[in-house]
Amino acid sequence: MKKLILGIVIALATINATQAQTPFFGIDQNKVVSLVSQAEKMPHDNAILIISTTFQALSNNPKAYRKALDTVLPRLSEPTDSMHNEELYIAVLKHAVSSLTLTNSEKELPKALLQQALKNKIGDIATDIDYVTTTGKQDKLLNNDNKFTLVYFNDPDCDACAKVKENLNASETIKKAVTDGKMRVVAINPMSNEKLWKKASMPEWVVNGWNKSQTINNDGIYELPTLPVFFLLSTDNTVVLKNEASLQRVEKIVDKVLNGNATAAEDIIKNIFNVK
């Protein structure tokens, strides 16, 4: 780990040296992406520190700083991207908003993005969602019976959602967590078409819910960049995983969470930070 941190420090020094020689085009954006990718493999607190250090180093070169934001932010925020990481995304946005490099007008977009990203962020108690099941039962997301909750946000009129649903049904890891009584899976359909929702069945061990009140879409209580995505809530309804598109990663995290020693949400978050 010390060698990795040393390598990143050297890379940052190289960026600074390059900045002294060339105003913009000498900055290798691939190196910036590489630094962010390396940060994802580090322990949680070190990763956040490296992100701040990286963008602080770039602050001396306004054009390179802006280019780095344009390069990194879409990749960190896109659930289907291999670099997707909600916590690093927020760290970069926070740096941009507080930066002296950007003008006030340039900060408007990162401010808006940060406001969205802070909704139901990892480490916060999730916002409750009311839903109705196909049997007519009304319930709320945070009624968790002291279990972990895997939330599957989906659209029944979505090919990717249909494929993920098939894979979810075949997942022995998640199914075992449910049958063992450690976790429940709640599928939430935020869309407005009730008929489509009723026609689209779910595995029998998945709660099939529809946000009939449309608070997700109309009130924006959750920011969902794409569908389908998963959230994982701890037993006290703390968000420990957010906007994850990869069911394979969800399975790895569920396995690590339910078979690990961490019990407090904060420890769970740090323990699963770099699970890929």
N, C-alpha and C positions, 0 to 999 in steps of 0.2 A: 504494500500500500504506500509506503514511504517513497519507493521508486516511482510509483505512478504520480504522486503529488509532485515530486521533484521534476518529472518529465513535463507536467503541465506548467509548472513555474518557468521552466526553460522555454517552453513554447510561448508563454506570455511575454517573456523577455524578448524572444525573436520577433513577435508582433510589434513590440515597442521599438525595436531596432529598425524594423522595416519601415515603420511610420516616420522615423527620422530621415529616411532616405527618399521615400516616395510619398506623395500626398494621398494617393488612393489606390491606383492600379497595382501597386506592389503588395497590397494586402491580399493574402490568399484566403478567400472565404471558405474554402474546403478545410483549412486549418481551424477556422472558428467552429465549423460544424463538427470537426473531429474532437475539439476540446469539449463541446457540449455532450457529444456521445460518450466521451470518457467520463465526464462528470456523472452520467447516469449509472455508471458501473461502480461508483464510489458510495461509501456510506452517506446517508441522508444529509447530515449537517455539512459534511465536506463538499458535497455536490452543490449545495446552495452557495457556499462560500466561493467555490470555483466559478460559478456563474457570475456572481457579483464582481469577482476579481477580473474575469475575462472582459466583461463589458466596461469596467472601469479603465482597464488598459486601452480599450478601443476609444475611449472618450476623447483622447488627445487628437484623434483624427475623425472629424465630424462625418465625412463622407463614408469612411470605413464603418463607423458606428451605425449610420443609417442603413448601409448595405447589409450589415450583420443582422440588424433587426428584421429587415425584409426577408433575409434568408432563413433565419432561425425560428421566428415566431410562427409562421404557417406550419412548420414541421412539428413543433412542440404541441400545437393546438389540435392538429388533425388526428382523430382517433385511429385512423387506419395507417398512419405513418409509423415506421419502425422507431422513430425518435419521439413519439408522443409521450409527453410527461407533463401532467397538470401542474405539479409543484414548481418545476423549472420554468414552465411557461409563465406562471405568476411572478417568479423571481425576476425574469427578464422584463416583464411589463412594469414591475415596481421600479426597476432601475431606470427604465425609459421615462417614466412619469416624474421621477425625482432628478433626472439628469439635467445638467447645465448645458449639455451639448445640443439638445433639441430646443426649438422655439416653442412658445406657448401654443401656437396653432398646430405645430407638429405633435404636440402632446395630447391633443384632443382625441385622436384615434386610440392610442394606448390607454388613455384614461377610460374610454368607453369599453374597451376590451377587458380591462382590469375589473371594471364594475361587473361585467358579465361573468368573468372567471371566478370572482369571489363568491358567487352564488353556490351554496352547497359545496364549498371547497373542502378538500381533504383536511380532516382535523376538526371540522365543525359538526354540530348536530344537524342532521338532514332536515329540510323543510318537509312537513307532512303533506301527503297527497291523499285526497279522498278518491275512492274508486268504488265501482259496483262490479260484482261478479256476474257470470252468465246465469246464475240461479236467482239473481235479484238481490243478493246480500250486499249491504253497504258496509264498507270498512275503511280503515285508514292505514297508510303505509307503516306508520310508527307503532302500530299494535303488533309487536314482534314476539310476544310470548317468551321473552328473554333468549331469543335465538339470533344468530347472524341472519341478515337479510340480503339476498342477492336480488337486485332489481334489474329486470330485463325490459328496457324501454324498446318498444317495437311498433311497427306499422304493418298491419295484416296485408296491405297492398304493396308489399316490398319484397322483391326477389331475394335480396341479401338476408332479410329477416326470416324468410321461409327456410333458407339454407341453415342459418344459425340455429333456428328452432329444431331442425332435424339433428344437428350436432349436439345441441343441448339435451335432447331426448336420449341420445346415445352416450352421454357422458356418465360413466360409472362413478367418477370422482364426486360430481355434484349430486347425483342421485343418492349415493351412499351418505353424503352429508345430510341430506334431507331425511332419509329413512332412519338414520341414527339419531334424529331429533336435534341435531346441532345447528341446522340452518333451514331456512325456508326460502323458496324462490317465488317472487311476485313479478309476473309479467304485467307491465303497465302500457296500455295503448293510449297515447295522448291525442290521437286523431279524432275527428268529429263524426266519422261514418260508423254508426252503431251496427248497421246490418253487416258490414264487412267484418267487424270485430266478432260478432256472434257466429259468423260462418267459419272463422279461423280458430280451430281447436288448439289446445295446448296439451302437453303431457299431463297425465292425471295428477302428478305430484307437484305441478306448477299452479299457483293461484293465477287465474286468468282475469285480470282487472282492466276496466275501462275508466278513464278519467272523464266521467260524464259531465262534470261541472266545467270541464275545459280550462281549469285554472293553470295548467301547464302552458298551454298555448296563449290563452287570453291575458293571463296575469304575469306570464313569464317567470313562474316560480322556479323553474329549472331551465338551464341553458343547455340544450341538446344540439351539438353541432351536426350530428348525423344520426341516422337510425340504421341498424340497431346499435345500442350501446348498453354496457352494464355499469351499475354502481354496486359497491359492497358496503353494507352498514354493519358496524359492530353491534354487540348485544345492547349497548346503551344508545344505539342509533347514530353513532359518530360515523361520518363518511371516511372510509379507509381506502376506497378505490373509486375513481370517478371517470365517467366517459370512456370506458375501456371497450374497444371494438373486438379485441382478440379473445375468443372463448378459450383458446389454448392457454393464454396468460392467466385468464380468470381461474382456470382449473389449477394451475400451478400455485396461484396465490391462495385459493381456497384450501388446497392441500397443506400449504405451509402454515396458514393461519390456524386451521383446526388441529393440526398435529404439532404445532409449536408450543413454546413455553410462555410466549407473551400473552398477557391477558388485558392489560390496559391499552386503550385505543392508540395512545401516543407511541407505545412500544411496538404495537402491531404495525403501525404506519412506517416506522423506521425499519422494521424487520423485513417488510416486503417491498421497500422502495426500489431496489434494483433487481427485482425478479422479472426476468424477461422470458 
